[in-house]
Amino acid sequence: MPSFETLLFTVEDKIATVRLNRPDKLNAMNAVMWNEIRGAFRYIDETPDIRVAILEGEGKAFTAGIDLQMMLGVGAQVRDDCDGRTRENLRRVILDLQDTLTSLERCRKPVLAAVHGACVGGGIDLICCADMRYCSADAWFTIKEIDIGMTADVGTLQRLPRLIGEGMARELAYTARKFDAAEAKAIRLVNRVFDSPEALRAGVREIAAQIAAKSPLSVRGVKEMISYARDHSVADGLNYVATWNAAMLMSADLQAAMMAGMSKSTPTFRD
């Protein structure tokens, strides 16, 4: 089990919980946290007995977004006597931050984001990478980057329009206005709203447990297919799933599920 400075990481009943853990800073995402998020989801991907992951925040907020102290330090980090090389260094920093969040999509296991309190700026970049999003009634969201004079650059503008539609994504990104849990549900950013943070954690864990009981090989296939279909034509997606199932369909999981169905019992699957 890995240990982290800015994350609480636990595994129970094949479910990993990754909890942002800088509550005194409203879980603002500093450089250490960015690196640790990637490390956590790499570990989840590579560990067979983890089948599902939950992402949540410690304290009174999910996250206040990127740590402003980290942003203020970027200039010194990328500085070079050559202006071209300074710009190249900055591009590489941005690409690395993008890769951190993409680690949630790259992870073969489903990731369920559970949001309570504030979800600001980089927090929206983060949850847009999850497979599903849920929130408590006290949650609120804002794409804050425009208010600090920058264009959001680590995924919101690329992923959010696919989740909620281009028009609404443009409105929220252009204005930085706050929107609450009810609106997040109405625009389909979140699947479900729970009455309280406690109910949120219990409810999301119940959903994760349902997923963890299914065939791991099949769940990984579903994630792969939906992610692929998002970025390709229907014809491409159909061709890919045919190739996938030509390779993966005749599995021990299929036999276990069919036998359990005939005997009206609960199937057991290998990790």
VENLIN-V379873 format. One record per pair of residues at least 4 apart in sequence whose ideal C-beta (glycine too) atoms are under 7 Angstrom apart, sorted by sequence separation. I is the first residue (numbers start at 1). J is the second residue. D is the distance in whole Angstrom. If there is no record, write none. Layout:
i=I j=J d=D
i=I j=J d=D
//
This chain:
i=23 j=27 d=6
i=29 j=33 d=5
i=31 j=35 d=7
i=32 j=36 d=6
i=33 j=37 d=6
i=35 j=39 d=6
i=36 j=40 d=6
i=37 j=41 d=7
i=38 j=42 d=6
i=39 j=43 d=6
i=40 j=44 d=6
i=41 j=45 d=6
i=42 j=46 d=6
i=43 j=47 d=6
i=57 j=61 d=6
i=66 j=70 d=6
i=68 j=72 d=6
i=69 j=73 d=7
i=73 j=77 d=6
i=74 j=78 d=6
i=75 j=79 d=6
i=82 j=86 d=7
i=83 j=87 d=7
i=84 j=88 d=6
i=85 j=89 d=6
i=86 j=90 d=7
i=87 j=91 d=7
i=88 j=92 d=7
i=89 j=93 d=7
i=90 j=94 d=7
i=91 j=95 d=6
i=92 j=96 d=6
i=93 j=97 d=7
i=94 j=98 d=6
i=95 j=99 d=6
i=96 j=100 d=7
i=98 j=102 d=6
i=99 j=103 d=7
i=102 j=106 d=6
i=103 j=107 d=6
i=107 j=111 d=6
i=115 j=119 d=5
i=119 j=123 d=4
i=122 j=126 d=6
i=123 j=127 d=6
i=124 j=128 d=6
i=135 j=139 d=4
i=144 j=148 d=7
i=152 j=156 d=5
i=155 j=159 d=5
i=156 j=160 d=5
i=159 j=163 d=7
i=160 j=164 d=6
i=161 j=165 d=7
i=164 j=168 d=5
i=165 j=169 d=7
i=166 j=170 d=6
i=167 j=171 d=7
i=168 j=172 d=6
i=169 j=173 d=6
i=170 j=174 d=6
i=171 j=175 d=6
i=179 j=183 d=4
i=180 j=184 d=7
i=181 j=185 d=6
i=182 j=186 d=6
i=183 j=187 d=6
i=195 j=199 d=5
i=196 j=200 d=7
i=197 j=201 d=7
i=198 j=202 d=7
i=199 j=203 d=6
i=200 j=204 d=6
i=201 j=205 d=6
i=202 j=206 d=7
i=203 j=207 d=7
i=204 j=208 d=6
i=205 j=209 d=6
i=206 j=210 d=7
i=207 j=211 d=7
i=208 j=212 d=6
i=209 j=213 d=7
i=214 j=218 d=6
i=215 j=219 d=6
i=216 j=220 d=6
i=217 j=221 d=7
i=218 j=222 d=6
i=219 j=223 d=7
i=220 j=224 d=6
i=221 j=225 d=6
i=222 j=226 d=6
i=223 j=227 d=6
i=224 j=228 d=6
i=225 j=229 d=6
i=226 j=230 d=7
i=228 j=232 d=6
i=232 j=236 d=4
i=233 j=237 d=7
i=234 j=238 d=6
i=235 j=239 d=6
i=236 j=240 d=6
i=237 j=241 d=6
i=238 j=242 d=6
i=239 j=243 d=7
i=240 j=244 d=6
i=241 j=245 d=6
i=242 j=246 d=6
i=243 j=247 d=7
i=244 j=248 d=6
i=245 j=249 d=4
i=250 j=254 d=7
i=252 j=256 d=6
i=253 j=257 d=6
i=254 j=258 d=6
i=255 j=259 d=6
i=256 j=260 d=6
i=257 j=261 d=6
i=258 j=262 d=7
i=259 j=263 d=6
i=4 j=9 d=6
i=11 j=16 d=5
i=22 j=27 d=5
i=29 j=34 d=6
i=57 j=62 d=4
i=66 j=71 d=6
i=80 j=85 d=4
i=119 j=124 d=6
i=145 j=150 d=5
i=152 j=157 d=5
i=161 j=166 d=4
i=164 j=169 d=6
i=172 j=177 d=7
i=179 j=184 d=6
i=184 j=189 d=4
i=185 j=190 d=5
i=194 j=199 d=4
i=214 j=219 d=5
i=232 j=237 d=6
i=249 j=254 d=6
i=260 j=265 d=5
i=22 j=28 d=6
i=44 j=50 d=5
i=57 j=63 d=6
i=80 j=86 d=5
i=127 j=133 d=5
i=145 j=151 d=7
i=184 j=190 d=5
i=194 j=200 d=4
i=260 j=266 d=6
i=2 j=9 d=6
i=10 j=17 d=5
i=20 j=27 d=4
i=79 j=86 d=6
i=104 j=111 d=5
i=145 j=152 d=4
i=172 j=179 d=7
i=260 j=267 d=4
i=78 j=86 d=5
i=119 j=127 d=7
i=161 j=169 d=4
i=185 j=193 d=5
i=211 j=219 d=6
i=229 j=237 d=4
i=9 j=18 d=6
i=44 j=53 d=5
i=80 j=89 d=6
i=143 j=152 d=6
i=160 j=169 d=5
i=194 j=203 d=5
i=228 j=237 d=6
i=1 j=11 d=7
i=257 j=267 d=5
i=7 j=18 d=6
i=8 j=19 d=4
i=22 j=33 d=7
i=78 j=89 d=4
i=182 j=193 d=7
i=256 j=267 d=5
i=7 j=19 d=6
i=78 j=90 d=5
i=115 j=127 d=6
i=181 j=193 d=5
i=225 j=237 d=7
i=228 j=240 d=6
i=256 j=268 d=7
i=7 j=20 d=7
i=8 j=21 d=5
i=20 j=33 d=7
i=143 j=156 d=6
i=256 j=269 d=6
i=7 j=21 d=6
i=113 j=127 d=4
i=6 j=21 d=6
i=78 j=93 d=6
i=225 j=240 d=7
i=6 j=22 d=6
i=77 j=93 d=7
i=157 j=173 d=6
i=225 j=241 d=5
i=253 j=269 d=5
i=113 j=130 d=4
i=124 j=141 d=6
i=112 j=130 d=6
i=115 j=133 d=7
i=252 j=270 d=6
i=74 j=93 d=6
i=111 j=130 d=4
i=112 j=131 d=7
i=116 j=135 d=7
i=124 j=143 d=6
i=168 j=187 d=5
i=225 j=244 d=7
i=111 j=131 d=5
i=112 j=132 d=5
i=113 j=133 d=5
i=114 j=134 d=5
i=115 j=135 d=4
i=116 j=136 d=4
i=119 j=139 d=6
i=224 j=244 d=7
i=110 j=131 d=4
i=113 j=134 d=7
i=117 j=138 d=6
i=152 j=173 d=7
i=18 j=40 d=5
i=112 j=134 d=7
i=116 j=138 d=6
i=117 j=139 d=6
i=118 j=140 d=6
i=119 j=141 d=5
i=120 j=142 d=5
i=121 j=143 d=7
i=116 j=139 d=6
i=121 j=144 d=4
i=164 j=187 d=5
i=221 j=244 d=6
i=6 j=30 d=7
i=101 j=125 d=6
i=105 j=129 d=5
i=115 j=139 d=5
i=120 j=144 d=5
i=121 j=145 d=6
i=164 j=188 d=6
i=101 j=126 d=6
i=104 j=129 d=4
i=163 j=188 d=7
i=164 j=189 d=6
i=6 j=32 d=5
i=104 j=130 d=6
i=129 j=155 d=6
i=163 j=189 d=6
i=5 j=32 d=5
i=6 j=33 d=4
i=102 j=129 d=7
i=125 j=152 d=7
i=128 j=155 d=6
i=146 j=173 d=7
i=221 j=248 d=6
i=16 j=44 d=5
i=101 j=129 d=5
i=128 j=156 d=6
i=146 j=174 d=7
i=7 j=36 d=5
i=125 j=154 d=5
i=143 j=172 d=5
i=147 j=176 d=5
i=6 j=36 d=5
i=27 j=57 d=5
i=125 j=155 d=4
i=129 j=159 d=7
i=143 j=173 d=5
i=146 j=176 d=5
i=5 j=36 d=7
i=9 j=40 d=6
i=27 j=58 d=7
i=125 j=156 d=5
i=128 j=159 d=4
i=217 j=248 d=6
i=4 j=36 d=5
i=27 j=59 d=7
i=122 j=154 d=7
i=124 j=156 d=5
i=128 j=160 d=5
i=144 j=176 d=5
i=7 j=40 d=6
i=143 j=176 d=6
i=16 j=50 d=5
i=27 j=61 d=6
i=29 j=63 d=6
i=142 j=176 d=6
i=217 j=251 d=5
i=14 j=49 d=6
i=18 j=53 d=6
i=23 j=58 d=5
i=26 j=61 d=4
i=27 j=62 d=7
i=28 j=63 d=7
i=128 j=163 d=6
i=142 j=177 d=7
i=218 j=253 d=6
i=4 j=40 d=7
i=14 j=50 d=6
i=23 j=59 d=3
i=27 j=63 d=4
i=28 j=64 d=5
i=29 j=65 d=7
i=124 j=160 d=7
i=142 j=178 d=5
i=217 j=253 d=5
i=2 j=39 d=7
i=14 j=51 d=4
i=15 j=52 d=5
i=16 j=53 d=5
i=17 j=54 d=5
i=18 j=55 d=5
i=19 j=56 d=5
i=20 j=57 d=4
i=21 j=58 d=5
i=26 j=63 d=7
i=27 j=64 d=7
i=28 j=65 d=7
i=29 j=66 d=5
i=30 j=67 d=4
i=2 j=40 d=7
i=14 j=52 d=7
i=19 j=57 d=7
i=20 j=58 d=6
i=26 j=64 d=4
i=29 j=67 d=6
i=140 j=178 d=5
i=141 j=179 d=5
i=215 j=253 d=4
i=11 j=50 d=6
i=15 j=54 d=6
i=17 j=56 d=7
i=19 j=58 d=5
i=28 j=67 d=4
i=30 j=69 d=7
i=31 j=70 d=5
i=140 j=179 d=7
i=30 j=70 d=5
i=140 j=180 d=5
i=2 j=43 d=5
i=25 j=67 d=7
i=139 j=181 d=5
i=215 j=257 d=6
i=20 j=63 d=6
i=141 j=184 d=6
i=137 j=181 d=5
i=136 j=181 d=7
i=139 j=184 d=7
i=135 j=181 d=5
i=135 j=184 d=6
i=8 j=58 d=6
i=62 j=115 d=5
i=101 j=154 d=6
i=216 j=269 d=6
i=53 j=107 d=7
i=62 j=116 d=6
i=64 j=118 d=6
i=101 j=155 d=5
i=215 j=269 d=5
i=62 j=117 d=6
i=65 j=120 d=4
i=66 j=121 d=6
i=135 j=190 d=5
i=216 j=271 d=6
i=53 j=109 d=6
i=55 j=111 d=6
i=61 j=117 d=4
i=62 j=118 d=6
i=63 j=119 d=6
i=64 j=120 d=5
i=65 j=121 d=3
i=66 j=122 d=4
i=98 j=154 d=5
i=133 j=189 d=6
i=134 j=190 d=6
i=137 j=193 d=6
i=52 j=109 d=6
i=60 j=117 d=5
i=61 j=118 d=4
i=62 j=119 d=5
i=63 j=120 d=7
i=65 j=122 d=4
i=97 j=154 d=5
i=98 j=155 d=6
i=133 j=190 d=5
i=134 j=191 d=6
i=51 j=109 d=6
i=52 j=110 d=5
i=53 j=111 d=5
i=54 j=112 d=5
i=55 j=113 d=5
i=56 j=114 d=4
i=65 j=123 d=5
i=133 j=191 d=6
i=134 j=192 d=5
i=135 j=193 d=6
i=136 j=194 d=5
i=137 j=195 d=6
i=50 j=109 d=6
i=55 j=114 d=7
i=57 j=116 d=7
i=94 j=153 d=6
i=132 j=191 d=5
i=137 j=196 d=7
i=52 j=112 d=7
i=54 j=114 d=6
i=63 j=123 d=4
i=134 j=194 d=7
i=136 j=196 d=6
i=42 j=103 d=6
i=45 j=106 d=7
i=62 j=123 d=6
i=136 j=197 d=5
i=38 j=100 d=4
i=41 j=103 d=4
i=45 j=107 d=4
i=34 j=97 d=6
i=37 j=100 d=6
i=41 j=104 d=6
i=44 j=107 d=6
i=45 j=108 d=5
i=136 j=199 d=7
i=45 j=109 d=7
i=136 j=200 d=4
i=38 j=103 d=5
i=44 j=109 d=6
i=135 j=200 d=7
i=34 j=100 d=5
i=37 j=103 d=7
i=41 j=107 d=5
i=134 j=200 d=6
i=162 j=230 d=6
i=134 j=203 d=7
i=134 j=204 d=5
i=55 j=130 d=6
i=65 j=144 d=6
i=116 j=197 d=4
i=116 j=200 d=6
i=114 j=200 d=5
i=114 j=201 d=6
i=114 j=204 d=4
i=26 j=118 d=7
i=112 j=204 d=5
i=131 j=223 d=7
i=29 j=122 d=5
i=112 j=207 d=6
i=112 j=208 d=6
i=110 j=211 d=6
i=110 j=219 d=6
i=108 j=220 d=5
i=110 j=223 d=6
i=108 j=223 d=6
i=105 j=227 d=6
i=56 j=201 d=7
i=54 j=204 d=6
i=54 j=205 d=7
i=54 j=208 d=6
i=52 j=208 d=4
i=52 j=211 d=5
i=51 j=211 d=7
i=52 j=212 d=5
i=51 j=212 d=4
i=51 j=216 d=5
i=51 j=219 d=7
i=15 j=205 d=7
i=15 j=208 d=5
i=15 j=209 d=7
i=13 j=209 d=7
i=15 j=212 d=6
i=14 j=212 d=5
i=13 j=212 d=7
i=49 j=271 d=5
i=48 j=271 d=4
//
